[in-house]
Amino acid sequence: MTSSAIEVSGLRKAFKDKVVLDGIDLQVAAGTVFSLLGPNGAGKTTTVNVLTTLMQADGGSVRVAGYDVGAQARAVRAAIGVTGQFAAVDELLTGQENLQLMVDLHRSPSRAGRVGELLERFDLVEAAGKPASTYSGGMRRKLDLAMTLVGNPRVIFLDEPTTGLDPRSRRTMWSIIRDLVADGVTIFLTTQYLEEADQLAARIAVLDQGRLVAQGTPDELKRQIPGTHVRFRFTTIDELDAAARVFAGGARDEDALALRVPSDAGTTSLRALLDRLDEHALSAEEFSVHTPDLDDVFLALTGHSSEVVAK
């Protein structure tokens, strides 16, 4: 397996005269979570459809799991799994029957023991004999993902896997995703929950109007946005007054005896701030670094709030 599970260069797609993807470049490292974010109509669905062979690109090159999506579509399909926003389970069948159906479709004797293994892995043993129609939303999502794993995919595309789930079920799904990555699986994630991308993704790309407007780790993206600051807290008002004179651009909070000083939060700038305090014989009781969250990043990059991040 190549070190890159997904390689996209110059991806273009248009529908008649409307350009949906305008020269997309992506590289997803194997065994990581990569999250694609973007407002409504940004092109996320089209990107996923091209990467999963459901749609042909108009230009550029795309390789998934080492295979060319256009020329080796069958090999790509054999190497990937896709789980959509809505669980694709047969509600008339039991959980066990849904999994057995997938095993039978793969026609592989080596997968004979997969049903019991997956029921146990996803904590569905007790519900295995019950119709999927009786499952909760979280259980259906787990069953759907378990069905995807029957084929031992190397790359899994998760399209908003926790939409509509309660917080407990969402965190259970996060744990499952982390376990998959620990096993070497690559996850391509689209989500409407920016906290989810922040928690899970090693790298994030932000798509807006068919173009990538930013890529990087969550921390790298946050550092690009103004608003990062260091917060110093002092023990007396005199110390706060003295520090405010040293850092003229700081914002005071007299009730908390705190001063907010703009900073890029890097080690060099942080060391410089502490050195300046030392030069003036000042000592903060405590300090902390505060950075914008992904909501701030999303708003700054796209002009939209995170409420429209879903497709």
C-alpha positions as CSV (number, residue, x, y, z in Angstrom):
1,M,0.0,0.0,0.0
2,T,1.3,3.5,-0.9
3,S,2.0,6.0,1.8
4,S,-0.8,8.1,0.3
5,A,-4.2,6.4,0.4
6,I,-5.8,9.2,-1.8
7,E,-4.0,11.4,-4.3
8,V,-6.0,14.0,-6.2
9,S,-4.4,16.5,-8.7
10,G,-6.2,19.1,-10.7
11,L,-9.7,17.5,-10.3
12,R,-12.3,19.3,-12.3
13,K,-16.0,18.7,-12.7
14,A,-18.7,20.7,-14.3
15,F,-22.4,20.2,-15.0
16,K,-23.2,22.0,-18.3
17,D,-21.8,25.5,-17.8
18,K,-21.5,25.3,-14.0
19,V,-18.1,24.5,-12.7
20,V,-18.5,22.4,-9.5
21,L,-14.9,21.4,-8.9
22,D,-12.2,23.8,-10.1
23,G,-8.7,22.2,-9.9
24,I,-8.8,20.3,-6.6
25,D,-5.5,19.0,-5.2
26,L,-5.7,16.6,-2.2
27,Q,-3.3,14.1,-0.6
28,V,-4.5,11.8,2.2
29,A,-2.0,9.8,4.2
30,A,-2.8,6.1,4.7
31,G,-4.1,5.2,8.2
32,T,-5.4,8.7,9.0
33,V,-8.6,10.6,9.2
34,F,-9.0,13.3,6.5
35,S,-12.0,15.7,6.8
36,L,-13.5,17.7,3.9
37,L,-15.6,20.7,5.1
38,G,-17.5,23.2,3.1
39,P,-20.8,25.1,3.0
40,N,-23.9,24.0,1.0
41,G,-23.1,23.6,-2.7
42,A,-19.3,23.7,-2.1
43,G,-18.7,20.5,-4.0
44,K,-18.2,18.0,-1.2
45,T,-20.7,15.5,-2.5
46,T,-19.3,15.7,-6.0
47,T,-15.8,15.1,-4.7
48,V,-16.8,12.0,-2.8
49,N,-18.8,10.7,-5.8
50,V,-15.7,11.0,-8.0
51,L,-13.4,9.4,-5.5
52,T,-15.8,6.5,-5.0
53,T,-16.2,5.9,-8.8
54,L,-19.9,7.0,-8.8
55,M,-19.1,9.9,-11.1
56,Q,-16.5,10.6,-13.8
57,A,-14.2,13.6,-13.5
58,D,-13.8,16.0,-16.4
59,G,-10.2,16.5,-15.8
60,G,-7.3,15.9,-13.4
61,S,-6.0,12.6,-11.9
62,V,-7.4,10.7,-9.0
63,R,-5.9,7.6,-7.3
64,V,-7.5,5.8,-4.4
65,A,-5.8,3.0,-2.6
66,G,-3.1,3.1,-5.3
67,Y,-5.5,2.7,-8.2
68,D,-6.6,5.1,-10.9
69,V,-10.2,5.9,-10.4
70,G,-11.0,6.2,-14.1
71,A,-8.9,3.3,-15.5
72,Q,-9.2,0.9,-12.5
73,A,-12.6,1.5,-11.1
74,R,-13.3,-2.1,-10.2
75,A,-10.1,-2.3,-8.2
76,V,-11.0,0.9,-6.4
77,R,-14.4,-0.4,-5.5
78,A,-12.9,-3.6,-4.1
79,A,-10.6,-1.5,-1.8
80,I,-13.1,1.0,-0.4
81,G,-16.2,1.2,1.7
82,V,-18.8,3.9,1.7
83,T,-21.2,4.7,4.5
84,G,-23.7,7.4,3.8
85,Q,-25.6,9.9,6.0
86,F,-28.5,7.6,6.2
87,A,-27.9,4.0,7.3
88,A,-28.3,1.7,4.3
89,V,-29.7,-1.3,6.2
90,D,-32.6,-3.6,5.3
91,E,-35.1,-2.9,8.1
92,L,-37.0,-6.2,7.4
93,L,-33.9,-8.2,8.2
94,T,-32.3,-8.7,11.6
95,G,-28.8,-7.3,12.3
96,Q,-27.3,-10.7,11.8
97,E,-29.1,-11.2,8.5
98,N,-28.0,-7.8,7.2
99,L,-24.4,-8.8,7.9
100,Q,-24.8,-12.3,6.4
101,L,-26.3,-10.8,3.3
102,M,-23.1,-8.7,2.8
103,V,-20.9,-11.8,3.4
104,D,-22.9,-13.7,0.8
105,L,-22.6,-10.9,-1.7
106,H,-18.8,-10.9,-1.3
107,R,-18.8,-14.7,-2.0
108,S,-15.7,-15.3,0.0
109,P,-15.3,-18.4,2.2
110,S,-12.6,-16.5,4.2
111,R,-15.4,-14.2,5.5
112,A,-17.5,-16.9,7.0
113,G,-16.7,-15.9,10.5
114,R,-17.1,-12.2,9.9
115,V,-20.7,-11.9,11.1
116,G,-20.0,-13.0,14.7
117,E,-16.8,-11.0,14.7
118,L,-18.5,-7.8,13.6
119,L,-21.5,-8.2,15.8
120,E,-19.2,-8.4,18.8
121,R,-16.9,-5.6,17.7
122,F,-19.8,-3.2,17.3
123,D,-21.6,-4.4,20.5
124,L,-24.6,-5.7,18.6
125,V,-24.6,-9.3,19.8
126,E,-27.7,-8.9,22.0
127,A,-29.7,-7.2,19.2
128,A,-28.4,-9.5,16.4
129,G,-31.7,-11.4,16.2
130,K,-33.9,-8.3,16.2
131,P,-35.2,-6.6,13.0
132,A,-33.1,-3.6,12.1
133,S,-36.4,-1.6,12.2
134,T,-36.3,-1.8,16.0
135,Y,-32.7,-0.4,16.2
136,S,-32.0,3.1,17.5
137,G,-30.3,5.6,15.2
138,G,-26.9,4.9,16.8
139,M,-27.3,1.1,16.4
140,R,-28.3,1.5,12.7
141,R,-25.2,3.5,12.1
142,K,-23.0,0.9,13.8
143,L,-24.7,-1.9,11.8
144,D,-24.2,0.1,8.5
145,L,-20.5,0.6,9.3
146,A,-20.2,-3.1,10.3
147,M,-21.7,-4.1,6.9
148,T,-19.1,-1.8,5.2
149,L,-16.3,-3.6,7.0
150,V,-17.3,-7.1,5.6
151,G,-15.1,-6.5,2.6
152,N,-12.1,-5.3,4.7
153,P,-11.8,-2.0,2.9
154,R,-8.5,-0.1,3.1
155,V,-10.3,3.3,2.6
156,I,-13.7,4.2,4.1
157,F,-15.7,7.2,3.0
158,L,-17.9,8.4,5.9
159,D,-20.6,10.9,4.8
160,E,-21.8,12.6,7.9
161,P,-21.7,9.4,10.0
162,T,-23.1,11.0,13.2
163,T,-25.8,13.3,11.9
164,G,-28.9,13.1,14.2
165,L,-27.2,11.0,16.8
166,D,-27.3,11.9,20.5
167,P,-24.0,12.9,22.1
168,R,-23.3,9.5,23.6
169,S,-23.9,7.7,20.4
170,R,-21.7,10.2,18.5
171,R,-18.8,9.6,20.9
172,T,-19.2,5.9,20.5
173,M,-18.9,6.3,16.8
174,W,-15.8,8.5,17.3
175,S,-14.3,5.7,19.3
176,I,-15.0,3.2,16.5
177,I,-13.5,5.4,13.9
178,R,-10.3,5.8,16.0
179,D,-10.1,2.0,16.4
180,L,-10.4,1.6,12.6
181,V,-7.5,4.1,12.0
182,A,-5.4,2.3,14.6
183,D,-5.9,-0.8,12.5
184,G,-4.5,1.0,9.5
185,V,-7.8,2.0,7.8
186,T,-7.9,5.4,6.1
187,I,-11.1,7.5,6.7
188,F,-12.3,10.2,4.4
189,L,-14.9,12.1,6.5
190,T,-17.4,14.7,5.6
191,T,-19.3,16.1,8.6
192,Q,-21.5,19.0,9.6
193,Y,-20.0,19.0,13.1
194,L,-16.8,21.0,13.2
195,E,-16.0,19.6,16.7
196,E,-16.1,16.1,15.0
197,A,-13.5,17.1,12.5
198,D,-11.4,18.8,15.2
199,Q,-11.5,15.6,17.3
200,L,-10.9,13.1,14.6
201,A,-9.1,14.5,11.6
202,A,-5.3,14.6,11.2
203,R,-5.8,17.0,8.3
204,I,-8.7,19.1,7.2
205,A,-9.5,20.7,3.8
206,V,-12.1,23.5,3.4
207,L,-13.9,23.6,0.1
208,D,-15.8,26.7,-1.0
209,Q,-17.4,27.3,-4.4
210,G,-15.5,24.4,-6.0
211,R,-12.1,25.4,-4.8
212,L,-10.0,24.5,-1.8
213,V,-9.5,27.6,0.3
214,A,-7.4,26.0,3.0
215,Q,-5.7,22.7,4.0
216,G,-3.8,21.7,7.1
217,T,-4.0,20.2,10.6
218,P,-6.8,21.6,12.8
219,D,-4.2,23.6,14.8
220,E,-2.6,25.0,11.6
221,L,-5.9,26.2,10.4
222,K,-6.8,27.8,13.7
223,R,-3.5,29.7,13.7
224,Q,-4.2,31.3,10.4
225,I,-7.2,33.2,11.8
226,P,-6.7,36.4,13.8
227,G,-7.8,36.2,17.4
228,T,-5.1,34.0,18.8
229,H,-3.9,35.4,22.1
230,V,-2.1,34.7,25.3
231,R,-3.9,35.3,28.5
232,F,-1.9,36.4,31.6
233,R,-3.4,36.4,35.0
234,F,-1.8,38.5,37.8
235,T,-2.3,38.6,41.6
236,T,-2.7,42.4,42.0
237,I,-4.2,45.3,40.1
238,D,-0.8,47.0,40.2
239,E,0.8,44.1,38.4
240,L,-2.0,44.2,35.8
241,D,-1.5,47.9,35.3
242,A,2.2,47.5,34.8
243,A,1.7,44.6,32.3
244,A,-0.8,46.7,30.4
245,R,1.8,49.4,30.0
246,V,4.3,46.8,28.7
247,F,1.8,45.3,26.2
248,A,0.0,48.4,25.0
249,G,-2.2,46.3,22.6
250,G,-3.5,44.0,25.3
251,A,-7.1,43.8,26.5
252,R,-7.7,44.1,30.2
253,D,-10.1,42.2,32.3
254,E,-9.9,43.9,35.7
255,D,-12.3,41.5,37.5
256,A,-10.1,38.5,36.6
257,L,-6.9,40.5,36.9
258,A,-6.1,39.3,33.4
259,L,-4.6,40.7,30.3
260,R,-5.1,39.3,26.7
261,V,-2.2,39.9,24.5
262,P,-2.4,39.1,20.7
263,S,0.0,36.4,19.6
264,D,0.4,33.7,16.9
265,A,0.8,31.2,19.8
266,G,4.1,29.9,18.4
267,T,7.0,29.0,20.8
268,T,9.1,31.9,19.6
269,S,6.5,34.6,20.1
270,L,5.5,33.1,23.4
271,R,9.1,33.1,24.7
272,A,9.4,36.7,23.6
273,L,6.3,37.7,25.7
274,L,7.6,35.9,28.7
275,D,11.0,37.6,28.3
276,R,9.4,41.0,28.2
277,L,7.6,40.3,31.4
278,D,10.9,39.3,33.0
279,E,12.7,42.4,31.7
280,H,10.1,44.5,33.6
281,A,10.4,42.3,36.8
282,L,6.8,41.1,36.3
283,S,5.6,37.6,36.9
284,A,2.2,36.3,35.9
285,E,0.5,33.9,38.3
286,E,-0.6,31.8,35.3
287,F,-0.8,32.1,31.5
288,S,-2.7,30.2,28.8
289,V,-2.8,30.2,25.0
290,H,-6.2,30.7,23.3
291,T,-6.8,30.0,19.6
292,P,-9.9,30.4,17.4
293,D,-11.9,27.2,17.0
294,L,-12.9,25.6,13.7
295,D,-16.2,27.6,13.7
296,D,-14.1,30.8,13.5
297,V,-11.9,29.3,10.8
298,F,-14.9,28.2,8.7
299,L,-16.6,31.6,9.0
300,A,-13.4,33.4,8.1
301,L,-12.6,31.2,5.1
302,T,-16.1,30.8,3.6
303,G,-18.1,33.7,4.9
304,H,-20.6,31.3,6.2
305,S,-21.4,30.1,9.7
306,S,-20.9,26.4,10.5
307,E,-24.6,25.9,10.4
308,V,-24.4,25.6,6.6
309,V,-21.5,23.2,6.6
310,A,-23.7,20.2,5.7
311,K,-24.4,19.5,2.1
